[in-house]
Amino acid sequence: MNVAIIGAGAAGLASARHVSANGFKCDVFEMREQLGGTWIYTDDVGNDRYGYPVYSAMYKGLRTNLPKEVMGFPDFPIPEQKKSYLTQAEILDFLNLYADFFNLKELIKFNTMVIDIHPLENNQWELTYVDKPTNERITNTYDAVMICNGHYNEPVMPNFLGQENFTGKIEHSHSFRSPECNKDQRVLVVGAGPSGLDLTLQVSRVAKYVVLSHHSPEANKTEVPENVEKKPDIKRIINFEMVEFVDGSCCGFDVILLCTGYKYSFPFLHESCGVTADDNYIQPLYKHMIHIEKPTMCFIGIPFNVCAFQMFDLQARYFCQSLNGSMRLPSSEEMRMHTDREMQRRWEKGYSKRQAHMMGQYQEEYYNDLAADANTIPIAPVLVKLRDLSVKRLYDDLLNFREDRYKIVDNETYVRVK
C-alpha cells in the first residue's frame, strides 16, 4: 500500500503518523519549506520566491483561541506549562516535536506543489507534482490519497454595493500580517468570527478607531475596547471613504478588513475525481471524509467547529482501518443513502450549504460514530466540554479569556486553575 498525503500541517502529520504506523509506504507533499501548515508565519503575501501562491493566513501576535489542553493529539499532548493559550510559534514547535517523535519528517517532500490528481483503474491514483526549486514535474501512482490541505487557502471576498467608489484599502484577513500598518487609521472590520474579533483587538491597539460590522448574535454581548464600535451589516459604500450600514448610520474609513472566511479549495483535483464544492458543501463524502464513489480517497479536516487536532487523528485512524482491512466500508450505494439521510436532517434543522460540515453541538456524536465504526478509541468527552466552554468564554470575555488556565483531571472532568 502506497499512500499520498497532501499537506504537512496538523492534519497531514496525524495522517502520516497513522499511515506509517500501519506499515504503509507514505509520501507527504508539502508546498512550503517546513511543516506546520496554517501555523507557519511568513511576511510573504501573494506569491513566494518560486512564483507559487502563498496560502498562509497567519499574522504576528496570534495566540490560540482554544486552550492547549484541547489542541494536542490523543497519544501526544502538548507539554505542560503555565498557560493554556499558546502563541503561533509554540504550536509550530509542538508540531515539530510531534513529527520528530514519530519520525515523520523523513516522509515529507518539502517545496513540492501537487498540480494534478486523477483516478486510475483499480481505485488507484495518478499524482503529478512540481519540485518548486527545480521546476521539475514528477508523476507517481498511489493506492490511496489523503487530502489534508486545510481550510484557509482561498478567501471569501464579498462585493459590496458601491465598492468601486472606495479609495482606501480593502483586504482580506488572509493577507493581514501586522496591525502596525493601521496606525492612526480608521478601520472597518467585517465579520465577528474568532479571527474578526481577534483582529479587532489587534488593530484597536494602534488605530484611530475601529468599527466591527457583523450579524453574529454571540458577538452582540462581547465587550470590546473603548475605541471600537459595533455596527450591523454594510448596506453600501457611498463614496471614497463613507460606508452606510443597514441601520442607516454612516462612518468614514481608510481601511476595510474582511474577516469573511474561506472557500474549501482543491485546485489539484482533476474534474474526473468527481469532487464538487458548492458553497463549501463538499460532495460526494461519506461521514464528511470518504469519497463515496472512490473510497481510496479521503479528506481529513473538512468538519469545523470541532476539536481539530483530535478529530484529524480520529479521522486518520478511521481511514487506515478501511485501508488495512480491519473495517469494511459500506457499498457506494449504502454510503450515498446514509449521507443523503444525514444531510436531509441537517437541511431540516435549517442548516445552509455553508454549514453542511459544521459540527458544533453534534461533534461528540460524530466522533463517537467514527470510533464505533472503526473499533477505535473515541475522543474524550472532557475535550468537547472544555472546547465548548472556551468558545463561550471568547464571546463572554474577549479581552481576558486567554488568561484562563485549565487542567484535565480525567476523561470527563477539567478544572480551571487560578
C-alpha positions as a printed NumPy array, in Angstrom:
array([[  0.   ,   0.   ,   0.   ],
       [  1.43 ,   3.332,  -1.103],
       [ -0.365,   6.423,   0.255],
       [ -0.078,  10.071,  -0.824],
       [ -0.838,  12.771,   1.745],
       [ -1.395,  16.337,   0.557],
       [ -0.155,  18.821,   3.151],
       [  2.098,  18.66 ,   6.217],
       [  0.027,  20.679,   8.632],
       [ -1.573,  19.117,  11.701],
       [ -3.978,  17.006,   9.602],
       [ -1.237,  15.755,   7.288],
       [  1.078,  14.927,  10.156],
       [ -1.607,  12.97 ,  12.017],
       [ -2.353,  11.107,   8.793],
       [  1.315,  10.299,   8.197],
       [  1.695,   9.115,  11.793],
       [ -1.092,   6.535,  11.407],
       [ -0.37 ,   5.537,   7.809],
       [  3.246,   4.779,   8.701],
       [  2.199,   3.011,  11.928],
       [  0.148,   0.644,   9.756],
       [  3.255,  -0.245,   7.804],
       [  2.189,   1.503,   4.592],
       [  4.541,   3.484,   2.384],
       [  3.823,   7.166,   2.559],
       [  4.736,  10.381,   0.723],
       [  3.67 ,  13.689,   2.271],
       [  3.625,  16.592,  -0.177],
       [  4.227,  19.994,   1.401],
       [  4.377,  23.121,  -0.738],
       [  6.416,  25.065,   1.817],
       [  9.946,  24.676,   3.159],
       [  8.795,  23.461,   6.553],
       [  5.942,  21.597,   8.174],
       [  3.15 ,  23.235,  10.128],
       [  0.533,  24.342,   7.612],
       [ -1.521,  27.275,   8.865],
       [  0.763,  27.626,  11.907],
       [  3.704,  28.862,   9.823],
       [  4.209,  32.625,   9.84 ],
       [  5.66 ,  34.419,   6.824],
       [  5.898,  38.066,   5.834],
       [  5.186,  36.99 ,   2.249],
       [  1.804,  37.597,   0.655],
       [  0.704,  36.889,  -2.907],
       [  3.382,  34.631,  -4.398],
       [  6.525,  33.048,  -2.964],
       [ 10.004,  33.298,  -4.432],
       [  9.219,  30.473,  -6.841],
       [  6.112,  32.24 ,  -8.131],
       [  3.599,  29.961,  -6.4  ],
       [  0.724,  31.194,  -4.199],
       [  1.32 ,  31.945,  -0.53 ],
       [ -1.56 ,  30.365,   1.362],
       [ -0.51 ,  31.48 ,   4.845],
       [ -3.178,  33.299,   6.855],
       [ -1.021,  33.685,   9.968],
       [ -0.341,  37.113,  11.473],
       [  2.086,  38.436,  14.064],
       [  0.994,  38.207,  17.67 ],
       [ -1.554,  35.441,  17.174],
       [ -2.448,  33.362,  20.207],
       [ -4.749,  30.382,  20.015],
       [ -8.449,  30.806,  20.706],
       [ -8.632,  27.299,  22.181],
       [ -6.647,  26.121,  25.227],
       [ -3.693,  23.827,  24.665],
       [ -5.448,  21.117,  26.673],
       [ -7.843,  20.692,  23.719],
       [ -5.235,  21.045,  20.976],
       [ -2.901,  18.119,  21.49 ],
       [ -3.156,  14.69 ,  19.876],
       [ -4.583,  11.703,  21.783],
       [ -1.212,   9.963,  22.003],
       [  0.89 ,  13.142,  22.141],
       [ -0.491,  16.006,  24.275],
       [  1.042,  19.459,  24.303],
       [  3.659,  19.537,  27.072],
       [  2.53 ,  21.014,  30.387],
       [  3.291,  24.695,  31.017],
       [  1.937,  27.63 ,  32.988],
       [ -0.541,  28.908,  30.399],
       [ -3.335,  27.396,  28.347],
       [ -3.454,  29.772,  25.357],
       [ -0.284,  29.468,  23.308],
       [  1.336,  31.534,  20.599],
       [  1.61 ,  30.558,  16.942],
       [  5.325,  29.81 ,  17.425],
       [  4.615,  27.496,  20.364],
       [  2.068,  25.473,  18.378],
       [  4.532,  25.24 ,  15.488],
       [  7.205,  23.993,  17.914],
       [  4.741,  21.389,  19.184],
       [  4.026,  20.114,  15.669],
       [  7.764,  19.766,  15.094],
       [  8.072,  17.798,  18.355],
       [  5.27 ,  15.519,  17.186],
       [  6.903,  14.983,  13.794],
       [ 10.273,  14.22 ,  15.405],
       [  8.769,  11.794,  17.936],
       [  7.053,   9.742,  15.22 ],
       [  9.865,  10.133,  12.644],
       [  7.618,  11.876,  10.147],
       [  9.982,  14.442,   8.629],
       [ 11.715,  11.821,   6.517],
       [  8.357,  11.147,   4.828],
       [  7.807,  14.764,   3.743],
       [  8.695,  16.098,   0.312],
       [  9.135,  19.811,   1.041],
       [  8.78 ,  22.553,  -1.588],
       [  6.539,  20.357,  -3.716],
       [  3.353,  21.633,  -5.337],
       [  0.773,  18.998,  -6.247],
       [ -0.809,  20.136,  -9.509],
       [ -2.903,  17.174, -10.621],
       [ -4.568,  14.118,  -9.132],
       [ -6.803,  11.902, -11.219],
       [ -8.206,   8.394, -10.781],
       [ -6.907,   5.271, -12.459],
       [ -8.443,   1.817, -12.65 ],
       [ -8.482,  -0.427,  -9.567],
       [ -9.06 ,   2.522,  -7.238],
       [ -5.528,   3.856,  -7.751],
       [ -4.487,   7.454,  -8.31 ],
       [ -2.01 ,   9.235, -10.547],
       [ -0.447,  12.249,  -8.865],
       [  1.71 ,  14.887, -10.528],
       [  3.721,  17.41 ,  -8.55 ],
       [  6.269,  20.123,  -9.233],
       [  9.539,  20.311,  -7.35 ],
       [  9.477,  24.08 ,  -6.87 ],
       [ 13.236,  24.811,  -6.721],
       [ 13.965,  22.891,  -9.952],
       [ 10.524,  23.259, -11.624],
       [ 10.702,  19.536, -12.454],
       [  7.373,  17.742, -12.912],
       [  7.146,  14.242, -11.444],
       [  4.294,  11.74 , -11.709],
       [  3.716,   8.783,  -9.39 ],
       [  0.953,   6.242,  -8.79 ],
       [ -0.631,   5.698,  -5.362],
       [ -3.077,   3.225,  -3.878],
       [ -4.744,   5.858,  -1.694],
       [ -4.816,   9.642,  -1.308],
       [ -5.47 ,  11.697,   1.815],
       [ -6.334,  15.35 ,   1.186],
       [ -5.072,  17.457,   4.104],
       [ -4.647,  20.905,   2.553],
       [ -6.584,  22.88 ,   5.16 ],
       [ -9.39 ,  25.425,   5.163],
       [ -7.517,  28.705,   4.811],
       [ -6.353,  28.89 ,   1.222],
       [ -8.953,  30.757,  -0.815],
       [-10.583,  33.734,   0.93 ],
       [-14.234,  34.679,   0.518],
       [-14.296,  38.217,  -0.923],
       [-17.755,  39.813,  -0.7  ],
       [-18.65 ,  42.549,  -3.157],
       [-20.482,  45.49 ,  -1.57 ],
       [-22.794,  47.867,  -3.382],
       [-20.718,  50.898,  -4.417],
       [-17.418,  49.203,  -3.601],
       [-15.812,  50.728,  -6.691],
       [-16.189,  54.163,  -5.051],
       [-13.933,  53.345,  -2.11 ],
       [-10.396,  54.705,  -2.495],
       [ -8.976,  53.229,   0.693],
       [ -7.562,  49.736,   1.105],
       [ -9.791,  46.657,   1.069],
       [ -8.007,  43.49 ,   2.15 ],
       [ -8.902,  40.058,   3.482],
       [ -7.508,  38.838,   6.79 ],
       [ -5.693,  36.229,   4.678],
       [ -3.088,  38.864,   3.765],
       [ -3.047,  40.616,   7.154],
       [  0.331,  40.305,   8.859],
       [  0.632,  43.082,  11.443],
       [ -1.535,  45.906,  12.812],
       [  1.338,  48.386,  12.521],
       [  0.227,  49.366,   9.024],
       [ -3.099,  50.514,  10.554],
       [ -1.563,  53.041,  12.918],
       [ -3.834,  56.093,  13.352],
       [ -6.218,  54.81 ,  10.679],
       [ -9.997,  54.407,  10.651],
       [-10.564,  50.674,  10.225],
       [-13.721,  48.733,   9.421],
       [-13.534,  45.033,  10.365],
       [-16.186,  42.901,   8.658],
       [-17.12 ,  39.651,  10.416],
       [-17.253,  38.599,  14.072],
       [-15.934,  35.069,  13.982],
       [-12.832,  34.311,  16.084],
       [-10.493,  35.936,  13.541],
       [-12.678,  39.056,  13.209],
       [-12.791,  39.508,  16.967],
       [ -9.078,  38.907,  17.375],
       [ -8.089,  41.276,  14.565],
       [-10.413,  43.889,  16.056],
       [ -8.385,  43.613,  19.264],
       [ -5.067,  43.694,  17.414],
       [ -5.918,  46.69 ,  15.242],
       [ -7.593,  48.68 ,  18.039],
       [ -4.247,  48.991,  19.824],
       [ -2.872,  51.246,  17.097],
       [ -5.846,  52.506,  15.045],
       [ -7.64 ,  55.83 ,  15.461],
       [-10.878,  53.921,  15.773],
       [-12.327,  50.553,  14.703],
       [-15.841,  49.589,  13.69 ],
       [-16.789,  45.914,  13.877],
       [-19.562,  45.142,  11.37 ],
       [-21.346,  41.842,  11.93 ],
       [-24.627,  39.945,  12.315],
       [-23.493,  37.476,  14.98 ],
       [-25.859,  37.091,  17.955],
       [-22.961,  35.767,  20.068],
       [-20.854,  38.866,  19.399],
       [-23.604,  41.319,  20.352],
       [-22.788,  40.953,  24.046],
       [-18.998,  40.867,  23.595],
       [-17.077,  43.593,  25.405],
       [-14.699,  45.464,  23.097],
       [-12.017,  48.163,  23.624],
       [-13.113,  51.796,  24.064],
       [-12.141,  52.826,  20.534],
       [-14.222,  50.034,  18.97 ],
       [-17.858,  50.418,  17.962],
       [-20.157,  47.645,  16.758],
       [-22.334,  48.125,  13.691],
       [-24.671,  45.84 ,  11.735],
       [-24.018,  44.664,   8.157],
       [-22.879,  47.009,   5.415],
       [-25.641,  48.387,   3.196],
       [-23.448,  50.2  ,   0.675],
       [-20.291,  52.216,   0.163],
       [-21.331,  55.791,  -0.577],
       [-18.107,  57.447,  -1.762],
       [-14.321,  57.351,  -1.475],
       [-14.473,  56.808,   2.319],
       [-18.058,  56.713,   3.59 ],
       [-19.81 ,  53.429,   4.417],
       [-23.526,  53.152,   5.198],
       [-24.8  ,  50.336,   7.419],
       [-28.222,  48.69 ,   7.31 ],
       [-29.351,  50.701,  10.357],
       [-28.853,  53.908,   8.337],
       [-25.731,  55.062,  10.202],
       [-22.625,  56.145,   8.262],
       [-18.926,  56.317,   9.034],
       [-15.69 ,  57.109,   7.173],
       [-12.81 ,  54.622,   6.829],
       [ -9.295,  54.33 ,   5.477],
       [ -9.254,  50.522,   5.507],
       [-11.825,  47.741,   5.208],
       [-10.518,  44.471,   6.662],
       [-12.556,  41.452,   5.591],
       [-12.77 ,  38.601,   8.098],
       [-15.308,  36.822,   5.947],
       [-13.998,  33.283,   5.901],
       [-12.644,  30.937,   3.271],
       [-13.746,  28.62 ,   0.492],
       [-12.791,  24.956,   0.519],
       [-10.458,  24.65 ,  -2.436],
       [ -8.854,  21.645,  -4.138],
       [ -7.296,  23.065,  -7.329],
       [ -5.135,  19.969,  -7.81 ],
       [ -8.095,  17.577,  -8.182],
       [ -8.865,  16.784, -11.81 ],
       [-12.558,  17.005, -12.701],
       [-12.529,  13.231, -13.243],
       [-12.195,  12.886,  -9.456],
       [-15.85 ,  13.923,  -9.311],
       [-15.445,  16.177,  -6.263],
       [-17.528,  19.358,  -6.094],
       [-17.524,  22.254,  -3.625],
       [-20.836,  24.102,  -3.776],
       [-20.774,  26.994,  -1.283],
       [-18.443,  24.878,   0.895],
       [-20.642,  21.787,   0.701],
       [-18.215,  19.074,  -0.434],
       [-19.622,  16.096,  -2.312],
       [-19.683,  13.134,  -2.52 ],
       [-18.393,  12.464,   1.009],
       [-19.387,   9.707,   3.42 ],
       [-19.146,  10.809,   7.054],
       [-17.662,  14.1  ,   5.837],
       [-14.437,  12.404,   4.757],
       [-14.598,   9.315,   2.474],
       [-15.097,   9.748,  -1.288],
       [-18.264,   7.704,  -1.838],
       [-17.53 ,   6.682,  -5.435],
       [-13.774,   6.295,  -4.972],
       [-13.226,   5.27 ,  -1.325],
       [ -9.43 ,   5.153,  -1.541],
       [ -9.553,   8.96 ,  -1.392],
       [-10.395,  10.735,   1.842],
       [-10.458,  14.311,   3.102],
       [ -9.076,  14.933,   6.588],
       [-10.307,  18.032,   8.406],
       [-13.41 ,  19.095,   6.471],
       [-15.742,  19.422,   9.525],
       [-15.455,  22.649,  11.52 ],
       [-16.401,  23.838,  14.986],
       [-14.538,  20.806,  16.304],
       [-11.564,  19.751,  18.441],
       [ -9.418,  19.961,  15.321],
       [ -6.177,  18.082,  16.116],
       [ -8.079,  15.365,  17.953],
       [-10.509,  14.97 ,  15.057],
       [ -7.696,  14.822,  12.475],
       [ -6.191,  11.94 ,  14.422],
       [ -9.517,  10.093,  14.697],
       [-10.331,  10.536,  11.01 ],
       [ -6.864,   9.27 ,  10.059],
       [ -7.317,   6.195,  12.252],
       [-10.722,   5.577,  10.676],
       [ -9.362,   5.733,   7.133],
       [ -6.401,   3.499,   7.975],
       [ -8.789,   0.883,   9.386],
       [-10.507,   0.818,   5.994],
       [ -7.152,   0.512,   4.209],
       [ -5.771,  -2.296,   6.364],
       [ -8.968,  -4.344,   6.154],
       [ -9.928,  -4.073,   9.824],
       [-13.064,  -2.177,   8.854],
       [-15.131,  -2.755,   5.758],
       [-16.817,   0.322,   4.344],
       [-20.419,   0.016,   3.129],
       [-21.088,  -0.14 ,  -0.602],
       [-21.159,   3.122,  -2.543],
       [-24.955,   2.903,  -2.699],
       [-25.216,   2.397,   1.069],
       [-22.797,   5.266,   1.747],
       [-24.802,   7.532,  -0.535],
       [-28.065,   6.628,   1.186],
       [-26.542,   7.21 ,   4.617],
       [-25.183,  10.591,   3.531],
       [-28.472,  11.629,   1.953],
       [-30.314,  10.841,   5.192],
       [-27.807,  12.773,   7.296],
       [-27.861,  15.804,   5.048],
       [-31.653,  15.79 ,   4.932],
       [-31.646,  16.004,   8.74 ],
       [-29.287,  18.95 ,   8.531],
       [-31.386,  20.794,   5.964],
       [-34.499,  20.191,   8.111],
       [-32.7  ,  21.803,  11.052],
       [-32.138,  24.907,   8.935],
       [-28.503,  24.378,   8.032],
       [-27.272,  26.143,   4.896],
       [-24.807,  24.64 ,   2.418],
       [-22.034,  26.622,   4.103],
       [-22.932,  24.792,   7.31 ],
       [-23.059,  21.347,   5.699],
       [-19.921,  20.231,   7.549],
       [-20.403,  22.21 ,  10.762],
       [-20.37 ,  20.02 ,  13.87 ],
       [-20.607,  22.248,  16.955],
       [-23.165,  20.731,  19.314],
       [-23.169,  17.494,  17.279],
       [-19.404,  16.98 ,  17.315],
       [-19.339,  14.367,  20.077],
       [-21.948,  12.307,  18.233],
       [-19.756,  12.486,  15.118],
       [-16.599,  11.416,  16.963],
       [-18.344,   8.51 ,  18.678],
       [-19.847,   7.347,  15.395],
       [-16.438,   7.221,  13.7  ],
       [-14.83 ,   5.485,  16.679],
       [-17.582,   2.857,  16.905],
       [-17.385,   2.023,  13.195],
       [-13.603,   1.717,  13.263],
       [-13.474,  -0.019,  16.657],
       [-11.027,   2.59 ,  17.869],
       [-10.733,   4.945,  20.85 ],
       [-13.141,   7.914,  20.773],
       [-12.286,  11.48 ,  21.708],
       [-12.571,  12.043,  25.455],
       [-15.794,  13.893,  26.404],
       [-13.801,  16.308,  28.589],
       [-12.183,  17.8  ,  25.493],
       [-15.547,  18.592,  23.931],
       [-16.738,  20.153,  27.206],
       [-13.609,  22.302,  27.509],
       [-13.729,  23.351,  23.866],
       [-17.342,  24.443,  24.209],
       [-16.576,  26.388,  27.379],
       [-13.609,  28.165,  25.793],
       [-15.729,  29.263,  22.805],
       [-18.302,  30.677,  25.225],
       [-15.539,  32.427,  27.17 ],
       [-14.221,  34.011,  23.955],
       [-17.553,  35.753,  23.374],
       [-18.27 ,  36.437,  27.065],
       [-14.885,  37.967,  27.902],
       [-12.951,  38.704,  24.729],
       [-10.47 ,  40.977,  26.493],
       [ -9.385,  38.467,  29.145],
       [-10.313,  34.889,  28.212],
       [ -6.775,  33.988,  27.11 ],
       [ -5.6  ,  34.409,  30.702],
       [ -7.734,  31.405,  31.733],
       [ -5.81 ,  28.281,  32.736],
       [ -7.165,  24.744,  32.708],
       [ -6.15 ,  21.277,  33.801],
       [ -7.591,  17.973,  32.581],
       [ -8.472,  15.745,  35.554],
       [ -9.852,  12.707,  33.72 ],
       [-11.813,  11.792,  30.584],
       [-14.886,  13.591,  31.898],
       [-13.545,  16.407,  34.055],
       [-11.428,  19.547,  33.852],
       [-10.728,  22.274,  36.38 ],
       [ -9.914,  25.941,  35.969],
       [ -6.566,  26.728,  37.601],
       [ -6.017,  30.074,  39.316]])
